[in-house]
């Protein structure tokens, strides 16, 4: 029986196994895979190490918040009643970034004041979504980001409170908040809020780890428009996802889980389908001279007229030159038509363009 699998991830995993065989020769799988006793012994040894480290960390905490949780093992249907312990950690990028820690402290004061008075109730009543200000809870995941986002959402309402008790105190705290800085910090941290939701909700989080890490590194790249506080926060966060403070470990098992996951194969299939559709609706037109301020859509219609066709503007989806301008070199035009019929008409008439030294052939719309 033969196995046919078109997934690129499966082929990568298969290639890795073939390479291992080519490098080390014929290997008995029983000599490679650990036995049950070996796995049990290794698990016990690791548990001892983790337990000892955790005992030290717990003993150094001044406060621990405990909660109970009931969950069921999917494989054995065994129910467990566990106790979760939460501690407040101050060793993070938010506290280590000048300006961000102060911004968070100001927001905490603002929320406490709003909840002590009737201001938070007024905000909820006035908001179409019924949103008010959210307090940060040290042991609740991402609650500081939730607090910052709630203040940003209610920013205009907080700055226009009329006839409300403690209005002056609220305005005084709002004056300490630069909305542009608050927006930038919320946008940077939003990614980690969404990533933690995906990782905690996924039944197969291992395949997500390399993707989340790669997206985090790209998300934290500096941008020219970044304000100083945002640039500093990104720099501190980059140390924790790719620098000296990165405490995680991405191994071959994570990448293997990723390349074999059905979602990757599904995404690749969608890309292939889009490429096939682009090929059916796109043409690459070469030889058309470039002019300053040109409209490539009009040039494509001119090519159609030279081929004896009366194409309308509605027959085109979009078009543009490919590549960067170079002296003495004419860049091709990639044209995507609204229908396969319009594209095929011009493609069938391509021989009529030789007198103009133009040409057209099949092409796809590349990513910018």
Buried (B, 14 or more C-beta within 10 A) or exposed (E): EEEEEEBBBBEBBBEEEEEEEEEEEEEEEEEEEEEEEEEEEEEEEEEEEEEEEEEEEEEEEEEEEEEEEEEEEEEEEEEEEEEEEBBEEEEEBBBBBEBBBEBBEBBBBBBBBBBEBEBBEBBBEEEEEEBBBBBBBEBEEBBBBBBBBBBBBBBEBBEEBEEEEBBEBBEEBBEEBEEEBBBBBBEBBBBBBEBBEEEEEEEEBBBBBBBBBEBBEEBBEEEEEBBEBBBBBBBBBBBBBBEEBEEEEEEEEBBBBBBBBEEBBEEBEEEEEEEEBBBBBBBBBBBBEEEEEEEBBEBBBBBBEBBEBEBEEEBBBBBEBEEEEEEEEEBBBBBBBBEBEBBBBBBEBBEBBEEEEBBBEEBBBEEE
